Amino acid sequence: MSKISWDDDGSRLYETGCDRGVLFKKNGSTYSSGVAFNGLTSVSDSPSGAEANKVYADNMNYLTLYSVEEFGGSIEAYDSPDEFDECDGLLEVAPGVLISQQKRVGFGFSYRSLIGNDEVGSDYGYKIHLWWNCMATPSEHSHSTVNDSPEAETQSWEVTTTPINVDGYKPVSNMTIDSTRVDAALLAAFEKILYGSDNSDSTLMSPAEVIAFFKNGITLTLSEDTATVAVSSTVTVTATVTPTTATVSWSSSDTKVATVSNGVITGVGAGTATITASCGSVSATCEVTVTA
């Protein structure tokens, strides 16, 4: 047992800022690759509902019913990516010519807020906020004359969401990932999926995939442990990865013996080489023998 203490060194936490905005425009039931949402000045999470409705009977407060919880928010920025035009009800009818009051396209959104403490400031950690099934409502855009104290104009959008069914949980439309509480290797792998990498586009996983990712981690298996191929011939090894949206990178221990691209192994010279498939901190190997 230990005594409770308050405000210990390093335990005085706070949250501040917003950055790394990413827009995922909806394409039917899926999301397009993410694009940077630059110039964020403010993002607000605005949950609502869960209101108490008291029911009276037998001269008493018989029970209390609670309304359904909903999630919405707001985004304020100096600018928005071109891909957001359709989400804002704008349609380009000719190069640079936009008409308004058109069909609005749904989107997903991600941004980051910083976590600080009394010892290292805002470098202590961060939270990644994920929104799904978003719709932007019409908003006011005001412009004022340039004067002796000019200010850059911001734009703002109110956002509503429709929750997504997740087995074992109530439907959700937003999620928060705390870098100070999740496994660092898993977080690094997740960020490669969310933000993209040199070999893959930015991808927004579904709520169920995100939950499974952090509960179960990454699993990666290869269809073959060993393989044989002749010089100048190819053999294919298939990687099975969970979550399926994760990106697999390939490498060869000796490119003078064999090279590999997306699981297709090409024999270069007689000998043996180790083919490695990697996803984050998880990897699997196949020993390949190249015959003359």
Backbone torsions as a table, in degrees:
resi	resn	phi	psi	omega
1	MET	NA	146.8	178.5
2	SER	-137.9	150.5	-178.8
3	LYS	-79.6	140.0	177.6
4	ILE	-69.5	136.1	174.1
5	SER	-132.0	155.0	-175.2
6	TRP	-117.3	147.9	172.0
7	ASP	56.9	40.8	174.4
8	ASP	-65.6	157.5	177.8
9	ASP	-58.3	130.6	179.1
10	GLY	87.7	-9.5	-177.1
11	SER	-101.6	-1.1	-179.9
12	ARG	-87.3	92.5	-172.4
13	LEU	-96.9	154.8	172.7
14	TYR	-151.7	164.5	-179.8
15	GLU	-125.0	138.4	-176.2
16	THR	-153.6	158.8	169.8
17	GLY	74.6	168.7	172.6
18	CYS	-152.7	135.5	179.0
19	ASP	-157.0	-175.7	179.0
20	ARG	50.5	47.2	175.3
21	GLY	-69.2	137.2	178.1
22	VAL	-133.2	130.9	177.2
23	LEU	-103.1	132.8	174.8
24	PHE	-121.7	100.2	-178.6
25	LYS	-72.1	137.9	-176.8
26	LYS	-77.5	137.8	179.3
27	ASN	-129.3	86.3	-173.3
28	GLY	71.6	-123.1	-179.3
29	SER	-95.4	0.9	-179.5
30	THR	-118.9	176.0	179.0
31	TYR	-115.5	141.0	174.6
32	SER	-70.7	168.4	177.1
33	SER	-59.2	146.4	-177.0
34	GLY	-71.4	150.2	174.0
35	VAL	-129.5	153.4	-177.6
36	ALA	-68.0	133.8	173.2
37	PHE	-105.4	91.3	-173.8
38	ASN	-80.8	163.9	171.3
39	GLY	73.8	25.4	178.9
40	LEU	-64.4	131.9	174.7
41	THR	-112.6	-25.5	-179.3
42	SER	-162.9	136.6	172.3
43	VAL	-133.7	130.7	-178.8
44	SER	-120.8	131.6	169.4
45	ASP	-90.8	125.7	-174.9
46	SER	-127.4	76.9	175.6
47	PRO	-68.9	151.5	178.6
48	SER	-146.7	176.6	-178.4
49	GLY	89.4	-156.4	-176.4
50	ALA	55.1	33.4	-179.9
51	GLU	-82.4	138.1	-177.4
52	ALA	-79.1	128.4	174.6
53	ASN	-120.6	106.8	-176.0
54	LYS	-80.6	138.3	177.3
55	VAL	-114.1	127.5	-176.8
56	TYR	-108.5	137.6	175.2
57	ALA	-160.0	155.7	179.6
58	ASP	53.6	37.6	178.2
59	ASN	58.3	34.9	-179.2
60	MET	-154.0	168.3	172.1
61	ASN	-74.4	96.1	-170.7
62	TYR	-67.5	-44.8	177.2
63	LEU	-166.8	169.8	178.5
64	THR	-125.9	125.2	176.8
65	LEU	-102.1	145.1	-178.4
66	TYR	-117.4	135.3	-179.5
67	SER	-71.6	162.5	-179.0
68	VAL	-65.5	138.5	176.1
69	GLU	-80.1	142.1	177.3
70	GLU	-129.6	162.8	-179.6
71	PHE	-131.7	134.8	174.2
72	GLY	-144.8	-173.6	179.8
73	GLY	-173.6	-172.0	176.9
74	SER	-144.7	149.5	178.8
75	ILE	-126.7	130.2	174.7
76	GLU	-125.5	133.1	-177.2
77	ALA	-154.8	161.1	176.3
78	TYR	-74.3	-24.2	-179.0
79	ASP	-156.1	172.4	176.5
80	SER	-137.1	152.1	179.0
81	PRO	-67.7	154.5	179.5
82	ASP	-56.0	-33.1	-178.3
83	GLU	-64.7	-18.1	-179.2
84	PHE	-81.3	-12.3	-176.7
85	ASP	-53.4	-49.0	-178.4
86	GLU	-65.7	-30.6	177.0
87	CYS	-68.6	-23.8	-179.7
88	ASP	-98.5	13.9	177.0
89	GLY	76.5	21.5	179.1
90	LEU	-106.3	144.5	179.3
91	LEU	-133.0	128.1	178.8
92	GLU	-83.4	110.1	-177.4
93	VAL	-93.6	-16.0	174.3
94	ALA	-156.9	159.4	-177.9
95	PRO	-51.6	115.4	178.4
96	GLY	81.1	2.8	-179.5
97	VAL	-111.1	116.0	-176.0
98	LEU	-116.4	135.1	173.0
99	ILE	-111.6	147.7	-175.2
100	SER	-102.1	-177.8	177.3
101	GLN	61.8	33.1	177.6
102	GLN	-100.1	176.8	-178.9
103	LYS	-60.2	130.9	179.5
104	ARG	-88.3	137.3	-178.8
105	VAL	-100.3	137.2	178.1
106	GLY	-71.5	166.2	-178.2
107	PHE	-157.0	164.2	168.8
108	GLY	-110.6	161.2	-174.6
109	PHE	-148.7	146.2	176.1
110	SER	-139.5	142.9	172.0
111	TYR	-150.3	171.6	-176.4
112	ARG	-126.1	139.2	170.8
113	SER	-118.2	150.4	-175.0
114	LEU	-93.9	145.6	175.1
115	ILE	-111.2	128.8	177.9
116	GLY	-121.9	164.7	171.6
117	ASN	-141.2	-179.4	-172.6
118	ASP	-75.5	-8.1	-176.9
119	GLU	-102.0	-42.7	-174.7
120	VAL	-117.8	4.7	-179.7
121	GLY	70.2	-146.1	-173.8
122	SER	-79.4	4.2	176.6
123	ASP	-87.1	5.5	-176.9
124	TYR	-65.8	-39.0	-179.3
125	GLY	177.3	-164.4	180.0
126	TYR	-160.9	163.9	174.2
127	LYS	-119.1	136.2	173.4
128	ILE	-100.0	123.5	-179.1
129	HIS	-105.3	129.2	-179.2
130	LEU	-117.1	132.6	175.3
131	TRP	-121.3	139.5	176.2
132	TRP	-122.9	159.6	173.7
133	ASN	50.5	53.1	-177.8
134	CYS	-93.2	148.7	170.2
135	MET	-134.7	132.9	178.6
136	ALA	-91.4	133.9	177.6
137	THR	-92.8	155.5	-179.9
138	PRO	-56.1	140.1	-177.7
139	SER	-134.4	160.3	-178.7
140	GLU	-82.2	135.8	174.6
141	HIS	-119.1	114.2	-177.4
142	SER	-110.8	145.8	178.8
143	HIS	-129.7	139.1	-179.8
144	SER	-129.3	160.3	-177.0
145	THR	-65.0	151.1	173.2
146	VAL	-73.5	131.8	-178.5
147	ASN	-131.8	-162.6	-178.0
148	ASP	-76.8	-6.9	175.7
149	SER	-132.4	65.2	-174.6
150	PRO	-66.7	145.4	175.6
151	GLU	-129.4	142.4	175.9
152	ALA	-68.8	135.6	-177.2
153	GLU	-83.0	139.8	176.5
154	THR	-105.7	158.0	173.7
155	GLN	-115.9	151.1	-179.3
156	SER	-140.0	151.8	-179.2
157	TRP	-138.4	133.6	169.8
158	GLU	-86.1	140.5	-173.7
159	VAL	-125.4	133.3	171.4
160	THR	-114.2	158.5	-179.0
161	THR	-134.7	157.7	172.4
162	THR	-118.1	120.4	-174.7
163	PRO	-67.6	156.7	-178.2
164	ILE	-110.1	138.3	178.4
165	ASN	-67.9	135.9	177.1
166	VAL	-134.5	121.9	-178.7
167	ASP	-56.6	130.2	177.2
168	GLY	88.7	-5.9	-178.7
169	TYR	-138.4	164.9	171.0
170	LYS	-69.4	156.2	177.9
171	PRO	-55.9	143.0	-177.7
172	VAL	-131.2	153.4	174.5
173	SER	-132.3	1.0	175.0
174	ASN	-149.1	156.3	-177.2
175	MET	-151.7	150.0	178.5
176	THR	-125.7	134.9	179.4
177	ILE	-117.9	119.1	-175.4
178	ASP	-97.1	115.3	-176.4
179	SER	-64.8	-22.6	-178.4
180	THR	-82.1	-5.4	-174.6
181	ARG	-124.6	-10.8	179.8
182	VAL	-102.4	163.0	178.1
183	ASP	-62.6	129.7	-174.7
184	ALA	-62.5	-39.7	-179.6
185	ALA	-67.6	-40.0	177.2
186	LEU	-64.9	-40.9	179.8
187	LEU	-63.3	-42.3	179.4
188	ALA	-62.1	-41.5	178.2
189	ALA	-66.9	-38.9	179.1
190	PHE	-64.6	-40.5	-179.2
191	GLU	-66.8	-30.3	175.6
192	LYS	-65.6	-31.7	177.1
193	ILE	-76.5	-45.8	-175.8
194	LEU	-68.8	-43.4	-175.1
195	TYR	-98.7	-9.1	-177.6
196	GLY	85.0	169.5	179.5
197	SER	-144.9	-175.0	179.2
198	ASP	-62.2	-23.0	-175.4
199	ASN	-112.0	-0.7	-175.7
200	SER	-150.0	155.3	178.2
201	ASP	-83.4	160.5	175.2
202	SER	-65.6	133.3	-174.8
203	THR	-133.8	137.4	174.5
204	LEU	-101.0	111.1	177.0
205	MET	-74.4	159.1	176.2
206	SER	-73.8	161.7	177.2
207	PRO	-54.4	-42.0	-179.5
208	ALA	-63.7	-38.5	179.7
209	GLU	-67.9	-38.5	179.0
210	VAL	-64.9	-44.5	179.3
211	ILE	-60.9	-47.2	-179.9
212	ALA	-63.6	-36.7	-178.9
213	PHE	-59.8	-48.6	-175.9
214	PHE	-83.2	-20.7	176.3
215	LYS	-82.3	-40.4	-173.2
216	ASN	-105.7	-14.9	-177.1
217	GLY	75.4	-168.7	-179.4
218	ILE	-95.7	133.1	171.8
219	THR	-117.5	138.5	-177.4
220	LEU	-143.4	123.7	177.0
221	THR	-132.2	154.6	177.1
222	LEU	-111.8	149.6	-178.7
223	SER	-69.0	-22.7	-178.9
224	GLU	-135.5	139.5	173.1
225	ASP	-89.1	-29.8	178.4
226	THR	-135.6	155.9	179.3
227	ALA	-154.0	154.1	177.1
228	THR	-127.9	137.2	-179.0
229	VAL	-148.7	147.0	178.0
230	ALA	-85.4	160.0	176.2
231	VAL	-58.9	135.5	179.9
232	SER	72.4	4.9	175.7
233	SER	-107.6	171.6	-179.0
234	THR	-129.1	155.5	171.7
235	VAL	-141.7	144.4	-174.9
236	THR	-109.1	131.8	174.2
237	VAL	-114.6	129.5	-176.6
238	THR	-99.4	133.3	177.1
239	ALA	-100.5	133.8	173.8
240	THR	-112.5	118.4	-174.4
241	VAL	-125.7	142.7	173.9
242	THR	-125.1	127.6	2.5
243	PRO	-72.7	158.0	-174.9
244	THR	-66.7	-19.7	179.9
245	THR	-82.3	-5.8	179.2
246	ALA	-70.2	151.3	-178.0
247	THR	-100.1	133.8	179.3
248	VAL	-104.7	130.7	175.1
249	SER	-109.7	149.2	-174.1
250	TRP	-121.3	148.6	176.7
251	SER	-152.2	158.9	178.0
252	SER	-120.9	140.0	180.0
253	SER	-72.4	-20.4	-179.4
254	ASP	-150.1	99.4	-177.4
255	THR	-73.2	-9.8	174.2
256	LYS	-79.0	-15.6	177.2
257	VAL	-99.8	-48.8	-177.7
258	ALA	-152.9	146.0	172.6
259	THR	-116.9	162.4	-178.9
260	VAL	-143.3	142.5	176.2
261	SER	-145.5	114.9	180.0
262	ASN	52.6	37.6	176.9
263	GLY	88.7	-7.8	177.9
264	VAL	-89.4	112.2	-176.7
265	ILE	-96.2	130.3	179.3
266	THR	-114.9	126.8	177.4
267	GLY	-73.6	131.3	-179.0
268	VAL	-111.5	-48.2	179.5
269	GLY	-149.5	155.1	-177.1
270	ALA	-60.5	137.5	-180.0
271	GLY	146.7	-164.4	179.2
272	THR	-126.8	150.4	178.1
273	ALA	-149.0	155.7	177.3
274	THR	-103.3	121.8	177.0
275	ILE	-95.5	126.5	-176.7
276	THR	-118.2	128.7	171.7
277	ALA	-105.5	131.4	-175.5
278	SER	-130.4	145.7	172.8
279	CYS	-144.5	105.3	-174.5
280	GLY	63.6	-127.9	-179.1
281	SER	-92.1	1.9	-177.7
282	VAL	-101.3	139.2	179.6
283	SER	-145.8	160.9	175.5
284	ALA	-142.5	151.1	-174.2
285	THR	-127.5	157.6	174.2
286	CYS	-137.6	126.3	177.8
287	GLU	-86.8	121.1	-177.0
288	VAL	-113.3	135.3	176.2
289	THR	-109.6	126.3	-179.5
290	VAL	-106.1	124.0	-178.7
291	THR	-103.3	149.4	179.5
292	ALA	-78.8	NA	NA
